[in-house]
Amino acid sequence: MKSRVVHTPLDKDTGQIRILLLQPGTFHRPIRCSLSIESVQSRFEALSYVWGDVNDTLPIEVLGQEFRVTRNLESALRHLRDSDQIRRLWVDAICIDQNDNLERSHQVAMMDMIYSRAERVIAWLGLELSEMPALLMVKNFSRDLSLHWDPKKRANSDTNIVAPLFELLKWLQNTWYNRMWTLQEALLAKSLIYMSGPFVFQHGEIEGVLKSYHRHMHRCCSLSRTTGTEQIANIHNDLIASSQRAHSITLLRQQSHQLGFLEIAPRFRYREAKNPRDKVFGVLGLTDDIPKDIIDYEKSVTDIYSLATVECIRRTGNLDILSHILSRLQSTSEYGPEKIEYGLPSWVPDWNSRRPSDTWRLDELSKRQKLTKVFSASHTNSTAYPEALNQNRLCLQGFFCDHVAKYGEVKESGPGVKKMEVFHNWRELVKVDQEPEKPYISGSTVFDAYWRTICMNIACPMPSSDQPRKADEVTRLSHDYWWWITLLRTKYSHLSNRGNIEEKNLLAWGKFSTHLAIRLSGRKLFISKNGYIGLAPEDALEGDEIWVLDGGRLPLVLRPLGNRSEKGSETEYTLVGDSYVHGIMDGEFVEASMKRGETPRPVILV
C-alpha cells in the first residue's frame, strides 16, 4: 500500500507509538486523518481487523496526503468515524511505517502492550455479516439461552433448522477468526467488542450464541435425533470445529496467568498470516518462554523458526517442541506417499504449513501432546542443553536405544476415517493373536504391550479432571470390548445381527474409537530389532534409529545421514518425529544404561 505520507520517526527507547486521529464527518464524506506521536499510556482504542487484498485499495487522507488502505480497512474507518468528534485509534497499517523493517520489528514487539492498554479493542468483522438473518440469529440465541435450536422444540416456529445453523457457520468462518494477529489482539483486550457494518455487539452476544449452541447440541437438540438432510450433517460437522475454535478465545481470556509458547502456537496453528514470520511473532505477546527480541523482519523465515525452536528448548529445558514436527510425506490416493519439500531443518516445526490435509492432523496432534506430560523417557536426565551450531544444525545429548525393524500400515487422520483393517495388519505384525502370552522384552506379555501401545498406555475413559493417567484394567476391558465389536462389524459381519449390536453398543465402541483416533492419527505400529513395540511417525522407515535424548519426555526416531559433523566424531541425523515405545516411557532404558556406566552421546540434528 504505497502512499506519499512521511512517518515521523519514533523514539524506540521511550516506547513511542502513533495514534490515528480519525476526523469527524458524515458517512459518505472522504476519510481524513492525522497522526499523533504519543506514549502507549495514552487514551486510545485499538482496531482488530483483517487487511484483506493488499491490491484492492482505496484512498484516504492522512496528514493532508493520499494514503491508500485496503477496502476492508477503509470500510472499518468509515463505520467507526463519529459525526462530531475525533476518534483516537491505533491501526497497524497506518500507525506503523510498513516500509521500515526496523520500526515494524520494534512496534510488533510492543503490540501486546498496545492491545492490553487500549481502552477497548474493536473486532471489525466486515460487512458480510451485517445482513439481517445473521444479526437476528446472534440476537435471539444469545438473549435467550433456553431457546432450542431444534425447531420442533419451539412453539410457532419455522421448521427449518438449516437457516440458523448456516448463519452461525457463516459468522464463525469470517476471516477475522482465521488470522494469527487477531488472536493476540482479542486475548489481550481489556474490553472486546465486535462490529459488523453499523451493528455493535458489546454485551457478550457472540459468547452467548456459542454457549447456547454447545448447551443445546450436546443435550436436547442433537442432530442425531433430528430428521434432516446430509446438508445439516455437513454444516454441523463444520460448526463443531469452528465453534470450538471460537470458544477457545473465550476460555483463554479467562486465564489468569501467561501460557507457554507450546500452549498457544500449536492450538492456533491453523490461523493464517501473510508473512510466515508472523506465525511465531503473532503469539509472543501471549507467552512467557520465548523472548520478543527474536522479532526481526530482516531475518529469514528459517532463521526465525530455528531461533524460536532453540529458545523454547533452552528456556523450558525439554524437547516438547520437537513433537510438533509434521510428517514430510503427504499421502495421495493414486500414487502413494508424495515428498513435500521443506526449506527448514528437520528439527524445526513448520508453523506455516498449508497442506489441506493438515487441518485434522494438527487438531489431533494438539490433543495428543496434552498427554505427553505423563511420560519421562529421559528419566533423571530431564533437562535439555541445546547447542545451536548454526541455524540449520542443533547438537543434543542422549542414548541410542534400538532400530526400527518392521512396521505396519499408517492409521490415517481425518473425519470419518475408519479403516479398521489397519488394526488387523498391526495384530498380524506383532502376532498378538498367535502368541499373546509370549514374554515381552520389558516384562509382561506381547498382548499386554500391544493394547497398551495403541492407546499410548493412557486410561479410557479420561478422568473428569481432564488430567491423563495411565491405563488400567478398565481400559483393558474397554479395549477387549471395542475389538470384539469391531470384529462383529467387519470380519464377522456375515455371522451377526449387525444392526442390533451397533445400536446397543455404539456409544461405548465410539468412545474407545475416538480415544484411539487421537493417539494414532498419522502413526504406524512398529517392532524394533530387539523386540520393542511402538508407534512411529508415518514416514518412519526400517533402519531408523530410536533415541532417548536429554530433556525428552518421548523417544525420538532419527535417521542417520552417514555424514560426520565438523568435529569429526558425531553422526548427523534428520529428525523423523517422536514416538511411543512401550517399556521405555518412564526412563527404564536410560536408567539401565546409566547403571551400566554409559553416558549421553552427542547427536547432531540437521
C-alpha positions in Angstrom: 0.0 0.0 0.0 2.1 2.9 -1.3 1.5 6.4 -0.1 3.0 9.8 0.0 2.8 10.1 3.8 6.1 10.6 5.6 6.1 8.9 9.0 8.0 11.0 11.6 10.5 8.6 13.3 9.5 7.2 16.7 11.7 7.2 19.8 12.2 3.5 20.4 13.9 4.0 23.8 10.8 5.7 25.2 8.3 3.3 23.6 6.5 5.8 21.4 3.6 4.9 19.2 1.5 6.8 16.7 -2.2 7.4 17.4 -4.5 7.8 14.4 -6.8 10.8 14.8 -9.9 10.0 12.7 -11.5 13.3 12.0 -15.3 13.6 12.3 -17.6 13.5 9.3 -20.8 12.1 7.8 -20.7 8.6 6.4 -20.2 9.4 2.7 -17.7 12.2 3.1 -14.0 11.4 2.3 -12.0 10.0 5.3 -9.4 12.4 6.8 -6.9 11.5 9.5 -3.8 12.8 11.2 -1.1 11.1 13.3 0.0 12.0 16.8 3.2 10.6 18.4 2.4 9.7 22.0 3.2 7.2 24.7 1.5 3.8 25.0 -0.1 5.1 28.2 -2.3 7.5 26.2 -6.0 7.1 25.8 -7.0 5.3 22.6 -8.9 2.4 21.1 -7.3 -0.4 19.0 -8.7 -1.9 15.9 -8.5 -5.6 15.3 -9.2 -6.5 11.6 -8.1 -8.4 8.6 -6.2 -6.4 6.0 -7.8 -8.2 3.0 -6.5 -8.0 -0.5 -3.5 -5.6 -0.5 -4.0 -5.0 -4.2 -7.6 -3.8 -3.7 -7.1 -0.4 -2.1 -9.0 2.9 -1.7 -7.6 6.3 -0.9 -8.0 8.1 2.4 -6.2 11.3 3.5 -3.5 11.2 6.2 -1.7 14.4 7.2 -3.1 16.0 4.1 -1.6 13.4 1.8 -3.2 10.5 0.0 -2.8 7.2 1.8 -4.1 4.0 0.2 -5.6 1.4 2.5 -7.3 -1.9 1.8 -11.0 -1.9 1.1 -11.8 -3.7 4.4 -9.9 -1.1 6.4 -11.5 1.8 4.5 -14.9 0.3 5.3 -14.0 -0.1 9.0 -12.8 3.5 9.3 -16.0 4.8 7.6 -18.2 2.9 10.0 -16.1 3.9 13.1 -16.0 7.6 12.3 -18.0 9.8 14.6 -20.1 12.7 13.1 -19.0 15.3 15.6 -15.8 14.3 17.4 -12.3 12.9 16.7 -11.9 9.2 17.3 -8.4 8.1 18.6 -7.4 4.8 17.2 -4.4 2.5 16.9 -4.4 0.9 13.4 -1.3 -1.1 12.5 -1.4 -0.5 8.7 -1.3 3.3 9.2 0.4 3.8 12.6 3.4 1.7 11.7 5.7 2.6 8.8 5.3 -0.6 6.9 8.3 0.3 4.7 10.7 0.4 7.7 11.5 -3.1 8.8 13.3 -1.9 11.9 10.3 0.1 13.0 8.0 -2.8 12.2 10.0 -5.1 14.4 10.0 -2.7 17.2 6.3 -1.9 17.1 5.3 -5.6 16.6 7.2 -6.3 19.8 5.1 -3.7 21.5 1.7 -4.9 20.2 0.9 -6.9 23.4 1.4 -3.7 25.4 -0.7 -1.7 22.8 -3.7 -4.0 22.8 -3.6 -4.7 26.6 -3.6 -0.9 27.4 -6.2 0.2 24.8 -9.4 1.3 26.4 -11.1 -1.2 24.2 -10.4 -3.4 21.2 -12.8 -3.3 18.3 -13.0 -6.5 16.3 -14.1 -5.5 12.8 -15.9 -8.4 11.1 -16.7 -6.5 7.8 -20.0 -6.0 6.0 -20.8 -9.6 5.0 -22.3 -10.4 8.4 -24.4 -7.3 8.7 -27.3 -8.9 6.9 -30.5 -9.3 9.0 -30.6 -13.2 9.2 -27.2 -13.4 10.8 -27.9 -10.5 13.2 -31.2 -11.9 14.3 -29.6 -15.3 14.9 -27.0 -13.8 17.2 -29.5 -11.6 19.0 -32.1 -14.3 19.5 -30.0 -17.2 20.7 -27.7 -15.1 22.9 -30.5 -13.3 24.6 -32.5 -16.4 25.5 -30.3 -19.4 26.4 -33.4 -21.6 26.8 -34.3 -21.2 23.1 -34.0 -24.5 21.3 -32.0 -24.9 18.0 -34.2 -27.8 17.0 -37.3 -26.0 15.6 -39.5 -28.9 16.6 -39.0 -28.0 20.2 -40.0 -24.3 19.6 -43.7 -23.3 19.5 -44.9 -21.5 16.5 -41.5 -21.8 14.8 -40.4 -22.3 11.3 -39.3 -26.0 11.0 -36.1 -25.0 9.0 -33.1 -25.8 11.2 -30.6 -25.2 8.3 -31.1 -21.4 8.4 -29.8 -20.7 11.9 -27.0 -23.3 11.6 -25.9 -21.8 8.3 -25.9 -18.2 9.7 -23.8 -19.3 12.7 -21.4 -21.2 10.5 -21.1 -18.1 8.2 -20.4 -16.0 11.3 -17.7 -18.3 12.6 -16.0 -18.7 9.3 -15.4 -15.0 9.0 -11.7 -14.4 8.1 -11.3 -12.5 11.4 -11.5 -15.8 13.2 -8.8 -17.3 11.0 -6.0 -14.8 11.2 -3.0 -15.1 13.5 -2.7 -11.5 14.7 -6.4 -11.2 15.7 -5.9 -13.9 18.3 -3.4 -11.9 20.3 -5.5 -8.7 19.8 -8.6 -10.4 21.2 -7.0 -12.2 24.1 -5.2 -9.1 25.4 -8.2 -6.7 25.2 -9.5 -5.2 28.5 -12.8 -4.8 26.7 -13.6 -6.5 23.4 -16.5 -5.5 21.2 -17.5 -6.8 17.7 -18.6 -4.7 14.8 -20.3 -5.9 11.6 -21.2 -2.9 9.5 -23.1 -0.4 11.7 -24.0 -3.1 14.2 -22.1 -3.4 17.5 -22.0 -6.4 19.9 -20.6 -5.5 23.2 -22.7 -7.3 25.8 -21.4 -10.9 25.3 -23.7 -11.7 22.4 -21.1 -13.7 20.5 -20.0 -15.6 23.5 -23.7 -16.2 24.3 -24.7 -17.7 21.0 -21.7 -20.1 21.2 -22.7 -21.1 24.7 -26.3 -21.7 23.5 -25.2 -23.8 20.6 -23.0 -26.1 22.7 -25.5 -26.4 25.5 -28.4 -27.5 23.3 -26.5 -29.6 20.7 -24.9 -31.7 23.5 -28.2 -32.1 25.4 -31.6 -31.7 23.8 -31.1 -30.6 20.2 -28.7 -33.2 18.9 -28.9 -33.5 15.2 -28.7 -37.3 15.5 -32.3 -37.0 16.8 -33.3 -34.5 14.2 -34.8 -35.6 10.9 -32.8 -33.8 8.3 -30.6 -33.9 5.2 -27.0 -34.6 4.6 -26.6 -30.8 4.3 -27.4 -30.5 8.0 -24.9 -33.1 9.0 -22.2 -31.4 6.9 -23.0 -28.0 8.5 -23.0 -29.5 11.9 -19.5 -31.1 11.4 -18.1 -27.8 10.3 -19.8 -26.0 13.2 -18.2 -28.3 15.7 -14.7 -27.4 14.6 -15.4 -23.7 14.0 -17.3 -23.1 17.3 -14.7 -24.9 19.4 -12.0 -22.7 17.9 -14.0 -19.5 18.6 -14.9 -20.7 22.1 -11.2 -21.3 22.8 -10.8 -17.5 22.7 -13.3 -17.1 25.5 -11.6 -19.8 27.6 -8.2 -18.2 27.1 -9.5 -14.8 28.0 -10.5 -16.3 31.4 -6.9 -17.5 32.1 -5.3 -15.6 34.9 -1.7 -16.5 34.0 0.5 -16.3 31.0 0.9 -19.5 29.0 3.9 -21.1 27.3 4.5 -21.0 23.6 3.5 -24.6 23.1 0.2 -24.0 24.9 -0.7 -21.3 22.3 1.1 -21.8 19.0 0.0 -25.5 18.3 -3.6 -24.8 19.2 -3.9 -22.0 16.8 -1.5 -23.3 14.1 -4.4 -23.3 11.6 -4.6 -19.5 11.6 -3.1 -17.7 8.7 -0.6 -14.9 8.2 0.5 -13.2 5.0 4.1 -13.1 6.4 5.2 -16.5 7.6 7.3 -14.9 10.4 4.0 -13.7 12.0 3.0 -17.3 12.8 5.6 -17.0 15.5 5.6 -13.2 16.2 1.8 -13.2 16.5 1.8 -15.3 19.7 4.9 -14.0 21.5 2.9 -11.3 23.3 0.9 -14.1 24.9 3.7 -16.3 26.0 6.5 -16.2 28.6 9.1 -18.6 27.3 10.4 -17.2 24.1 11.9 -13.7 24.2 10.4 -11.0 22.0 13.8 -9.8 20.9 13.8 -12.5 18.2 11.2 -10.3 16.4 13.2 -9.1 13.4 11.7 -8.8 9.9 15.2 -8.6 8.4 15.9 -12.2 9.3 14.8 -15.1 7.1 11.8 -17.4 8.0 14.2 -20.3 8.6 16.3 -18.1 11.0 13.2 -17.1 12.9 11.7 -20.6 13.2 15.0 -22.0 14.2 15.6 -19.3 16.8 12.1 -20.0 18.3 12.8 -23.7 18.5 16.2 -23.3 20.2 14.9 -20.7 22.6 11.9 -22.8 23.5 14.1 -25.8 24.3 16.6 -23.7 26.2 14.0 -21.9 28.4 11.7 -24.9 29.1 14.6 -27.4 29.4 12.6 -30.0 27.5 12.2 -31.2 23.9 8.4 -31.0 23.7 8.6 -28.6 20.7 10.2 -31.4 18.6 6.9 -33.3 18.9 5.3 -30.7 16.7 7.2 -31.7 13.6 4.7 -32.7 10.9 5.3 -35.6 8.5 7.3 -34.7 5.5 5.1 -37.0 3.5 1.6 -36.4 2.2 -0.4 -39.4 1.0 -2.1 -39.4 -2.4 -4.7 -42.0 -3.2 -3.3 -42.8 -6.6 0.5 -42.7 -6.3 1.1 -43.3 -2.6 3.3 -41.0 -0.5 4.4 -37.8 -2.1 7.5 -36.0 -0.9 6.9 -32.4 0.4 9.9 -30.1 0.0 10.8 -28.0 3.0 13.3 -25.3 3.4 13.6 -25.9 7.2 15.9 -28.2 9.1 14.2 -31.4 10.1 14.2 -30.4 13.8 12.3 -27.1 13.2 8.4 -27.2 13.1 6.9 -25.5 10.1 4.4 -23.3 11.7 3.2 -22.1 8.3 2.3 -25.5 6.8 -0.6 -25.0 4.5 -1.5 -28.6 3.4 -5.3 -29.0 3.4 -4.9 -32.5 5.0 -3.1 -31.0 8.0 -6.3 -29.4 9.5 -7.3 -32.6 11.3 -3.8 -33.7 11.8 -3.0 -30.5 13.7 -6.1 -30.8 15.8 -5.3 -34.4 16.7 -1.6 -33.7 17.3 -2.5 -30.9 19.7 -4.8 -33.2 21.7 -2.2 -35.9 21.7 0.5 -33.6 23.0 -1.5 -32.8 26.1 -1.0 -36.5 27.1 2.8 -36.5 27.0 3.3 -35.0 30.5 2.6 -38.4 32.0 5.8 -39.7 30.4 9.5 -39.2 31.2 11.6 -41.3 28.8 14.8 -39.4 29.7 14.4 -40.3 33.4 16.6 -38.1 35.6 18.3 -36.6 32.5 15.2 -34.4 32.3 16.9 -31.2 31.2 17.9 -30.4 27.6 21.1 -28.4 26.9 20.8 -27.4 23.2 23.8 -26.1 21.3 22.9 -24.3 18.1 25.9 -24.8 15.8 24.1 -22.6 13.2 20.5 -22.0 12.1 20.5 -25.5 10.5 22.4 -27.7 12.9 21.4 -28.5 16.5 23.5 -30.5 19.0 21.8 -32.5 21.7 22.8 -35.4 24.0 21.2 -38.7 24.5 21.2 -42.6 24.5 20.8 -44.8 21.4 18.1 -47.4 22.1 17.3 -49.5 19.0 16.5 -49.7 15.3 13.1 -49.9 13.6 12.9 -53.4 12.1 9.3 -53.8 10.8 6.4 -51.5 10.6 2.7 -51.8 9.7 0.2 -49.6 7.8 -0.5 -46.0 8.6 -3.6 -45.0 10.6 -4.8 -42.1 8.7 -6.3 -38.9 10.2 -9.4 -37.0 9.4 -13.2 -37.2 9.9 -14.9 -40.4 9.3 -11.7 -42.4 8.7 -12.4 -45.9 9.9 -10.2 -48.4 8.1 -10.3 -51.0 10.8 -8.2 -53.2 8.5 -5.1 -51.3 9.9 -5.6 -53.0 13.3 -5.8 -56.4 11.6 -2.5 -55.6 10.0 -0.9 -54.5 13.3 -2.1 -57.5 15.2 -0.6 -59.7 12.5 2.7 -57.8 12.6 3.2 -58.5 16.3 1.4 -61.9 16.2 -0.8 -60.8 19.1 -3.4 -63.4 18.2 -1.0 -66.3 17.6 1.4 -65.7 20.5 -0.5 -63.4 23.0 1.3 -64.8 26.1 4.8 -64.5 24.6 7.1 -62.6 27.1 7.7 -59.0 26.2 11.2 -57.5 26.3 10.4 -55.2 29.3 8.2 -57.6 31.1 4.5 -58.8 30.9 3.3 -60.2 27.6 3.1 -59.2 23.9 -0.6 -58.8 24.2 -0.3 -56.5 27.1 2.3 -54.4 25.3 0.2 -54.3 22.2 -3.1 -53.0 23.7 -1.2 -50.5 25.9 0.8 -49.3 22.9 -2.2 -48.5 20.7 -3.8 -46.3 23.4 -0.3 -44.9 24.5 -1.0 -46.5 27.9 -3.5 -43.8 28.6 -6.6 -44.6 30.6 -10.0 -44.6 28.9 -12.3 -43.0 29.8 -10.3 -39.9 30.8 -10.9 -38.7 34.3 -13.3 -35.8 34.8 -10.4 -33.5 35.7 -9.1 -34.0 32.1 -5.7 -34.9 33.6 -4.4 -38.0 31.8 -3.5 -41.1 33.8 -2.0 -44.5 32.9 -4.2 -47.3 31.5 -5.6 -49.8 34.0 -7.8 -52.9 33.9 -10.9 -50.8 33.0 -9.0 -49.7 29.9 -8.0 -53.3 29.1 -11.7 -54.3 29.3 -12.7 -51.3 27.1 -10.1 -52.4 24.5 -11.3 -56.0 24.5 -15.0 -54.9 24.2 -14.1 -52.5 21.4 -12.1 -55.1 19.4 -14.9 -57.7 19.8 -17.5 -55.2 18.4 -15.0 -54.2 15.6 -14.8 -57.9 14.6 -18.5 -58.2 14.5 -18.8 -55.1 12.3 -16.1 -56.2 9.9 -14.6 -59.7 9.7 -17.7 -61.5 11.1 -20.4 -59.2 9.9 -22.0 -62.0 7.9 -22.4 -64.1 11.1 -24.1 -61.5 13.4 -27.1 -59.3 13.6 -25.0 -56.3 13.0 -27.8 -53.7 13.3 -28.8 -54.7 16.8 -25.2 -54.9 18.0 -24.3 -51.5 16.6 -27.3 -49.7 18.0 -26.9 -51.2 21.5 -23.1 -50.7 21.8 -22.4 -47.8 19.6 -21.7 -45.3 22.4 -19.0 -47.4 24.2 -17.5 -48.5 20.9 -17.4 -44.9 19.6 -15.7 -43.6 22.8 -12.9 -46.0 22.6 -12.5 -45.5 18.8 -12.2 -41.7 19.5 -9.7 -42.5 22.3 -7.5 -44.4 19.8 -8.0 -41.9 16.9 -6.4 -39.1 18.8 -3.4 -41.2 19.8 -2.9 -43.0 16.4 -3.6 -40.3 13.8 -0.8 -40.4 11.2 1.1 -43.1 13.1 2.1 -46.7 12.4 2.9 -49.6 14.6 6.5 -50.9 14.5 8.7 -53.6 16.0 12.3 -52.8 16.9 15.2 -55.0 16.3 15.3 -56.1 19.9 11.6 -56.6 20.1 10.1 -53.3 21.4 6.6 -52.4 20.2 5.9 -48.8 19.5 4.2 -46.1 17.4 6.2 -44.1 14.9 5.5 -41.2 12.5 4.0 -42.3 9.2 7.3 -41.6 7.3 9.5 -43.8 9.6 11.5 -46.5 7.7 13.2 -49.7 8.5 16.7 -48.9 9.8 15.7 -45.6 11.5 17.1 -45.3 15.0 15.3 -44.8 18.3 16.9 -42.4 20.7 16.1 -41.0 24.1 17.6 -37.5 24.3 18.1 -35.5 27.4 15.0 -33.5 28.2 12.8 -35.7 26.1 9.5 -37.0 27.5 9.2 -39.2 24.4 11.7 -41.2 22.4 12.6 -39.8 19.0 13.0 -41.5 15.7 16.2 -40.3 14.0 17.6 -41.2 10.5 21.4 -41.3 10.2 22.8 -39.5 7.2 26.2 -41.1 7.3 27.7 -37.6 7.4 30.2 -36.7 10.1 29.9 -33.4 12.0 32.5 -30.7 11.8 34.1 -32.2 15.0 34.6 -35.4 13.0 33.1 -37.8 15.6 29.3 -37.4 15.7 27.0 -38.6 13.0 24.4 -36.2 11.6 20.7 -37.1 11.7 17.4 -35.9 10.4 14.6 -35.9 12.9 11.7 -38.1 11.7 9.5 -37.4 14.7 8.6 -38.5 18.2 7.3 -42.0 19.2 5.8 -44.1 21.8 7.9 -47.2 22.7 6.4 -49.5 25.2 8.7 -50.3 28.1 11.0 -47.3 28.0 8.5 -44.4 28.5 9.2 -44.0 32.2 13.0 -43.9 31.9 13.6 -47.6 32.2 16.1 -47.8 29.3 18.0 -44.7 30.4 18.2 -45.9 34.0 19.6 -49.3 32.9 22.1 -47.6 30.6 23.4 -45.4 33.3 23.7 -48.3 35.7 26.0 -49.9 33.1 28.2 -46.8 33.3 27.0 -45.3 29.9 26.8 -41.6 29.5 24.8 -39.5 27.0 26.3 -39.1 23.5 26.2 -36.0 21.3 23.7 -36.1 18.4 23.7 -33.5 15.6 20.3 -32.8 14.0 20.2 -31.2 10.6 
